[in-house]
Amino acid sequence: MGFQCGIVGLPNVGKSTLFNALTRTAAAQAANYPFCTIEPNTGDVAVPDPRLTAIAKVAGSANIVPTRLTFVDIAGLVRGASKGEGLGNQFLANIREVDAIAHVLRCFADDDITHVDGKIDPIADADTVETELMVADMESLERRIAPLRKKASGGDKEAKAVLPIMEAALALLQDGKPARRLELHSAEERKILDGLNLLTAKPVLYVCNVDEASAATGNELSTRVIEKAKAEGAAAVVISAAIEAEIAQLADAEQAEYLESLGLDEPGLDRLIRAGYELLGLITYFTAGPKEARAWTVVKGTKAPGAAGVIHTDFERGFIRAQTIAYDDFVTLGGETAAKEAGKARDEGKEYVVKDGDVMLFKFNT
């Protein structure tokens, strides 16, 4: 199951530096984890999760296989992208293919690095990109809405269901707000909105690229972005792309020493990866045994058969039940056998909704 987070940003905001740090991190991970390069503009990285290491230790697993998230370096944007200016058409097409957007915003001053608008204003930068996406979405809806109204007036059931969501999304966009802020009342309405494939319906993570001195605490500019994110119900993370570029080239022992000297507990990329994972509404469950301990990605709300299907489609088709142990019980009690003896290993059926951290063993018919 591949989940993609597209990295976007105006020129000279640090987008390429950040993506290059991500890809170097991915290459470094290849020494310990299965890794493959998909395309030059794609980085497939492990999602940091200390629970997996703890599970592997308890289970005596020979190998550790983390769950993964793909970051895509989206073509640069200029004003007029919605009209095809610059690499506009490529930019918009690439965004349509990702599941979420990581929007890099320049929150640092540097006289040697010019800004496309001649001033440092991350809020204005965010609005520039958002405006181009909203214009593209409005044009897309306006083209589709007239024929859909004809179908709905003719009694077409699907058109009658889709039309109210489309009209509400268009009204929101015309009011200067992204489609992701549309108030939905059911899973069916969410499915309809997703089916419209609107650029502004995708969840957004604002990445505040700060100077090295502000990496631990943030600064006035990043604070403004965080406030904007809270007001929109979006997410935000503070990171220094320059520091991450340095860290990506250091050995593990050197990384820890370097981070400590900067007052940081972990690389900013780890926070970025986790934030992207959470932004997509994903959770992790685990499988563990002598051969390997492995993390698996599912969407929140996934039931046990669907989770089994992530491992292999045969597991879902022939699903019988899932032995399930909560992470805390697995680690605290000392593994599967001890959890069974303590009555903490549950047999769950087809309607069980998987919880983040579940350690699972599936029973199935082939």
C-alpha positions as CSV (number, residue, x, y, z in Angstrom):
1,M,0.0,0.0,0.0
2,G,1.8,3.1,-1.2
3,F,1.1,6.5,0.4
4,Q,2.7,9.6,-1.2
5,C,3.3,13.0,0.2
6,G,4.2,15.7,-2.4
7,I,6.7,18.4,-1.4
8,V,5.8,21.8,-2.9
9,G,7.1,25.3,-2.6
10,L,8.1,28.5,-4.3
11,P,11.7,28.9,-5.7
12,N,14.4,29.4,-3.1
13,V,12.4,28.2,0.0
14,G,14.6,25.2,0.6
15,K,12.4,22.6,-1.0
16,S,15.2,20.9,-3.0
17,T,17.6,20.9,0.0
18,L,15.0,19.3,2.1
19,F,14.1,16.6,-0.5
20,N,17.8,15.9,-1.1
21,A,18.2,15.3,2.6
22,L,15.3,13.0,2.6
23,T,16.7,10.9,-0.3
24,R,20.1,10.7,1.4
25,T,18.4,9.5,4.5
26,A,16.6,6.9,2.5
27,A,19.8,5.8,0.9
28,A,21.4,5.5,4.3
29,Q,18.5,3.4,5.6
30,A,19.2,1.0,2.8
31,A,22.1,-0.5,4.8
32,N,19.6,-1.7,7.4
33,Y,16.2,-1.9,5.7
34,P,14.9,-3.1,2.3
35,F,15.0,-0.1,0.0
36,C,14.4,0.6,-3.6
37,T,14.7,3.8,-5.7
38,I,11.4,4.3,-7.5
39,E,12.2,7.5,-9.6
40,P,14.8,10.3,-9.4
41,N,12.2,12.6,-7.8
42,T,10.9,10.1,-5.3
43,G,12.2,9.2,-1.8
44,D,10.9,6.1,-0.1
45,V,11.7,6.5,3.7
46,A,11.2,4.4,6.8
47,V,8.7,5.8,9.3
48,P,10.6,6.2,12.7
49,D,8.9,4.1,15.3
50,P,10.7,3.0,18.5
51,R,7.9,0.5,19.2
52,L,9.2,-1.7,16.4
53,T,12.6,-2.0,17.9
54,A,11.1,-2.9,21.3
55,I,8.9,-5.5,19.8
56,A,11.8,-7.0,17.9
57,K,13.8,-7.3,21.1
58,V,11.0,-9.0,22.9
59,A,10.3,-11.4,20.0
60,G,14.0,-12.1,19.3
61,S,13.5,-11.1,15.7
62,A,16.5,-11.5,13.4
63,N,15.3,-8.6,11.1
64,I,13.4,-5.4,11.5
65,V,11.2,-4.1,8.6
66,P,9.7,-0.6,9.2
67,T,6.6,0.8,7.4
68,R,7.4,3.3,4.8
69,L,6.2,6.6,3.3
70,T,7.0,8.1,-0.1
71,F,7.9,11.7,-0.6
72,V,7.6,13.2,-4.1
73,D,9.5,16.3,-5.2
74,I,6.9,18.3,-7.1
75,A,7.9,20.5,-10.0
76,G,8.3,24.2,-8.9
77,L,5.5,26.6,-9.0
78,V,5.2,30.2,-10.3
79,R,2.2,32.5,-10.4
80,G,-0.1,31.6,-13.2
81,A,0.6,27.8,-12.8
82,S,-3.2,27.3,-13.0
83,K,-3.0,28.9,-16.5
84,G,-0.1,26.7,-17.5
85,E,2.6,29.2,-16.7
86,G,6.1,27.8,-16.1
87,L,5.8,24.1,-15.3
88,G,2.2,24.8,-14.2
89,N,0.6,21.8,-16.0
90,Q,3.2,19.4,-14.8
91,F,2.9,20.9,-11.3
92,L,-0.8,20.4,-11.1
93,A,-0.7,16.9,-12.6
94,N,1.9,15.8,-10.1
95,I,-0.2,17.2,-7.2
96,R,-3.2,15.2,-8.3
97,E,-1.2,12.0,-8.0
98,V,-0.2,12.4,-4.3
99,D,-2.2,11.8,-1.2
100,A,-1.1,14.8,0.8
101,I,0.9,18.0,0.4
102,A,4.0,19.0,2.4
103,H,4.2,22.8,1.7
104,V,7.7,24.1,2.4
105,L,7.7,27.8,3.5
106,R,10.7,30.0,3.9
107,C,11.0,31.2,7.5
108,F,14.6,32.5,7.4
109,A,16.4,35.5,6.1
110,D,19.5,35.2,4.0
111,D,20.8,38.1,1.8
112,D,22.6,35.5,-0.4
113,I,19.4,33.7,-1.3
114,T,16.9,35.9,-3.1
115,H,13.2,35.5,-2.7
116,V,11.0,35.4,-5.8
117,D,8.9,38.3,-4.4
118,G,11.8,40.2,-2.9
119,K,10.5,39.8,0.7
120,I,10.3,37.0,3.3
121,D,6.6,36.3,4.1
122,P,5.7,32.7,4.5
123,I,2.0,33.4,4.8
124,A,1.9,35.2,1.5
125,D,3.9,32.3,0.0
126,A,1.4,29.8,1.2
127,D,-1.4,32.0,-0.2
128,T,0.3,32.1,-3.6
129,V,0.4,28.4,-3.9
130,E,-3.1,27.9,-2.4
131,T,-4.6,30.5,-4.8
132,E,-3.2,28.7,-7.9
133,L,-4.7,25.4,-6.6
134,M,-8.0,27.0,-5.9
135,V,-8.2,28.6,-9.3
136,A,-7.5,25.2,-10.9
137,D,-10.2,23.6,-8.8
138,M,-12.8,26.2,-9.6
139,E,-12.1,25.9,-13.3
140,S,-12.4,22.1,-13.0
141,L,-15.7,22.3,-11.2
142,E,-17.2,24.9,-13.4
143,R,-16.5,22.7,-16.5
144,R,-18.2,19.7,-14.9
145,I,-21.1,21.2,-13.0
146,A,-23.4,22.3,-15.9
147,P,-23.6,18.8,-17.5
148,L,-24.0,17.3,-14.1
149,R,-27.0,19.6,-13.4
150,K,-28.6,18.4,-16.6
151,K,-28.2,14.8,-15.5
152,A,-29.5,15.5,-12.1
153,S,-32.6,17.2,-13.5
154,G,-33.1,14.2,-15.7
155,G,-33.3,11.9,-12.6
156,D,-29.8,10.5,-12.6
157,K,-29.3,9.1,-9.1
158,E,-25.5,9.4,-9.1
159,A,-25.7,13.0,-10.4
160,K,-28.2,13.9,-7.7
161,A,-25.8,12.6,-5.0
162,V,-22.7,14.3,-6.4
163,L,-24.2,17.7,-7.3
164,P,-24.7,19.1,-3.8
165,I,-21.1,18.3,-2.8
166,M,-19.8,19.8,-6.0
167,E,-21.9,22.9,-5.6
168,A,-20.8,23.3,-2.0
169,A,-17.2,22.9,-2.9
170,L,-17.4,25.4,-5.6
171,A,-19.1,28.0,-3.3
172,L,-16.4,27.4,-0.7
173,L,-13.6,28.0,-3.3
174,Q,-15.3,31.1,-4.6
175,D,-15.3,32.4,-1.1
176,G,-11.5,32.0,-1.1
177,K,-11.3,28.8,1.0
178,P,-9.8,25.4,0.0
179,A,-12.1,22.4,-0.5
180,R,-10.6,20.5,2.4
181,R,-12.5,22.9,4.7
182,L,-15.8,21.7,3.4
183,E,-18.0,20.4,6.2
184,L,-19.0,16.8,5.5
185,H,-21.6,14.7,7.3
186,S,-21.0,11.1,6.3
187,A,-18.5,8.7,4.9
188,E,-20.4,8.7,1.6
189,E,-20.0,12.5,1.3
190,R,-16.3,12.1,2.0
191,K,-16.1,9.5,-0.8
192,I,-17.9,11.8,-3.2
193,L,-15.5,14.7,-2.4
194,D,-12.5,12.4,-2.8
195,G,-13.9,11.3,-6.2
196,L,-13.9,14.9,-7.4
197,N,-10.0,14.8,-7.2
198,L,-9.7,18.4,-6.2
199,L,-6.2,19.7,-5.5
200,T,-7.3,21.8,-2.4
201,A,-9.1,18.8,-0.9
202,K,-5.8,17.1,-0.1
203,P,-4.6,17.5,3.5
204,V,-1.7,20.0,4.0
205,L,1.4,19.9,6.2
206,Y,3.2,23.3,6.4
207,V,6.9,22.8,6.7
208,C,8.6,25.8,8.3
209,N,12.1,25.9,7.0
210,V,14.0,28.0,9.6
211,D,17.7,29.0,10.0
212,E,20.0,26.8,12.1
213,A,19.7,29.0,15.2
214,S,15.9,28.6,15.2
215,A,15.8,24.8,14.6
216,A,15.1,24.0,18.3
217,T,12.7,26.8,19.2
218,G,11.3,28.2,15.9
219,N,11.1,31.9,15.3
220,E,8.5,34.7,14.7
221,L,7.9,33.6,11.1
222,S,7.3,29.9,11.9
223,T,5.0,30.9,14.8
224,R,2.8,32.8,12.3
225,V,2.7,29.7,10.1
226,I,1.8,27.4,13.1
227,E,-1.0,29.8,14.0
228,K,-2.3,29.7,10.4
229,A,-2.2,25.9,10.5
230,K,-4.2,25.7,13.7
231,A,-6.8,28.1,12.3
232,E,-7.2,25.9,9.2
233,G,-7.1,22.5,11.1
234,A,-3.9,21.8,9.2
235,A,-0.6,20.5,10.5
236,A,2.8,22.2,10.8
237,V,6.4,21.2,11.6
238,V,9.5,23.3,12.2
239,I,12.7,22.1,10.5
240,S,16.0,23.5,9.2
241,A,16.7,22.1,5.8
242,A,20.4,23.2,6.1
243,I,20.8,21.1,9.3
244,E,19.1,18.1,7.8
245,A,21.4,18.2,4.8
246,E,24.3,18.1,7.3
247,I,22.8,15.3,9.4
248,A,22.1,13.1,6.4
249,Q,25.8,12.9,5.6
250,L,26.9,12.0,9.2
251,A,27.3,8.5,10.8
252,D,24.8,7.6,13.5
253,A,27.1,8.3,16.4
254,E,28.1,11.7,14.9
255,Q,24.4,12.5,14.3
256,A,23.5,12.2,17.9
257,E,26.5,14.4,19.0
258,Y,25.6,17.0,16.4
259,L,22.0,17.1,17.3
260,E,22.8,17.5,21.0
261,S,25.0,20.4,20.3
262,L,22.0,22.1,18.6
263,G,19.6,21.3,21.4
264,L,17.7,18.8,19.3
265,D,16.4,15.4,20.4
266,E,16.0,13.9,17.0
267,P,16.4,14.9,13.3
268,G,13.7,17.2,12.0
269,L,13.2,14.8,9.1
270,D,11.9,12.2,11.7
271,R,9.3,14.7,12.8
272,L,8.4,15.5,9.2
273,I,8.0,11.8,8.2
274,R,5.8,11.1,11.3
275,A,3.8,14.3,10.6
276,G,3.2,13.2,7.0
277,Y,2.2,9.8,8.2
278,E,-0.3,11.2,10.7
279,L,-1.6,13.7,8.1
280,L,-2.7,10.9,5.9
281,G,-4.7,9.4,8.7
282,L,-2.6,6.3,8.9
283,I,-1.9,3.9,11.8
284,T,0.6,1.1,12.3
285,Y,0.1,-2.5,13.4
286,F,2.9,-5.0,13.9
287,T,3.7,-8.7,13.2
288,A,6.5,-10.3,15.1
289,G,8.4,-13.6,15.2
290,P,11.9,-15.1,15.2
291,K,12.4,-14.3,11.5
292,E,11.3,-10.6,11.6
293,A,9.4,-7.9,13.3
294,R,7.5,-5.8,10.8
295,A,5.4,-2.7,10.8
296,W,2.4,-2.4,8.5
297,T,0.4,0.7,7.4
298,V,-3.4,0.9,7.3
299,V,-5.8,3.7,7.2
300,K,-7.6,4.5,10.5
301,G,-10.8,2.6,10.7
302,T,-9.5,-0.5,8.8
303,K,-11.1,-3.8,9.9
304,A,-9.0,-6.9,10.6
305,P,-9.6,-8.6,7.2
306,G,-8.5,-5.4,5.4
307,A,-5.3,-5.2,7.6
308,A,-4.6,-8.9,6.7
309,G,-5.0,-8.0,3.0
310,V,-2.1,-5.5,3.3
311,I,0.2,-8.5,3.9
312,H,-1.3,-10.7,1.1
313,T,-4.7,-10.7,-0.6
314,D,-5.1,-14.4,0.2
315,F,-5.1,-13.4,3.9
316,E,-8.1,-11.2,3.4
317,R,-10.0,-13.6,1.2
318,G,-9.5,-16.5,3.6
319,F,-9.6,-14.5,6.9
320,I,-10.8,-16.5,9.9
321,R,-9.7,-14.5,12.9
322,A,-6.8,-12.4,14.2
323,Q,-4.9,-13.0,17.4
324,T,-4.4,-9.5,18.8
325,I,-2.2,-8.2,21.6
326,A,-1.9,-4.5,22.5
327,Y,1.6,-3.1,22.2
328,D,1.9,-2.3,25.9
329,D,0.9,-5.8,26.9
330,F,3.2,-7.5,24.4
331,V,6.3,-5.5,25.6
332,T,5.4,-5.4,29.3
333,L,4.5,-9.0,29.6
334,G,7.4,-10.3,27.5
335,G,5.9,-11.5,24.2
336,E,3.1,-13.7,22.7
337,T,3.3,-16.7,25.1
338,A,3.3,-14.5,28.3
339,A,0.4,-12.4,26.9
340,K,-1.6,-15.6,26.2
341,E,-1.0,-16.8,29.7
342,A,-2.1,-13.5,31.1
343,G,-5.3,-13.5,29.0
344,K,-4.2,-10.5,27.0
345,A,-4.1,-12.2,23.6
346,R,-7.6,-11.7,22.0
347,D,-9.2,-13.5,19.1
348,E,-10.8,-10.8,17.0
349,G,-13.2,-11.4,14.1
350,K,-14.1,-9.7,10.8
351,E,-15.7,-6.6,12.4
352,Y,-12.7,-5.7,14.6
353,V,-11.3,-2.3,13.9
354,V,-7.5,-2.4,14.1
355,K,-5.9,-0.1,16.7
356,D,-2.6,1.7,16.4
357,G,0.1,-0.5,18.0
358,D,-1.8,-3.8,17.7
359,V,0.5,-6.9,17.4
360,M,-1.4,-9.3,15.2
361,L,-1.3,-12.9,14.0
362,F,-3.8,-13.8,11.3
363,K,-5.5,-17.2,10.9
364,F,-6.9,-17.8,7.4
365,N,-7.9,-20.5,4.9
366,T,-6.1,-20.6,1.6
